[in-house]
């Protein structure tokens, strides 16, 4: 089951400026999202990528790009 989540404003509570953007962090997060989408397409999104055991739904709700328990 996929649930829409509200944006996480805890890390950056205020408006961002060009000076406050961490482009490396943004690129890493984008890469992680792309991997999560590939795992979803391959049917492996809900499993730990190392052990193959199911990932807890609560983990994926709080961290949709999680790859390990």
N, C-alpha and C positions, 0 to 999 in steps of 0.2 A: 504494500500500500504506500503510495507517495502522498505526502502531505505538504501543502504550501506553508512556508515559514515566513514570519516577519523578518525584515532585514535586521541583522545584528548591529546595533548602534553602540554597543558597549565598548568596542575597540576605538572607534572614532566618533565621539559624541557630537562634535561640532562640524561645521562646514569645512571641507578640505580645500586647500589652495595648492597650486602647483609645487610650492616649496615643501608641503607636508606629504605629498604623495611618495610612496615607496614603490617605485616601478618594479624592482626585483621581487618584492612581496606580491604585487599584483600579478606578475608573470607566473610566479610559482603557484598561486591560487588558481589561475586560469589553467595551468598544466594539470593541476589536481582535479579540476572540474572535468577537463577533457578525458582524463583517465577514468573518472567515475562514470561518465557517459559511455565510454567504450565498455566498461565492465557491465553496465546496464544492458547494452546491446548484446553482449556475449552471454548474459545470464549469470554472471559471477558477482554482481554488485552486492548481493546479500550474504556473501561468504568471505571469510578471512582469506586473504590472498596467499598466505603462507600455509596455514593449517587446513584450509578448506572447510572449517567449521562455520556454522551460521553466525552472522553478526547480529548482535542484539538490536532489535528495532529502535529502542531508545537511543542507542549509540548513533545510529544513522539519522535519527531525528535531530539530535543535538550537533552532529558533525557529519553532514551528508557526503563528505569526501573521505570519510574513514575507510581505510583499507585493511586494518588489523584491529582485533579486539583489545 
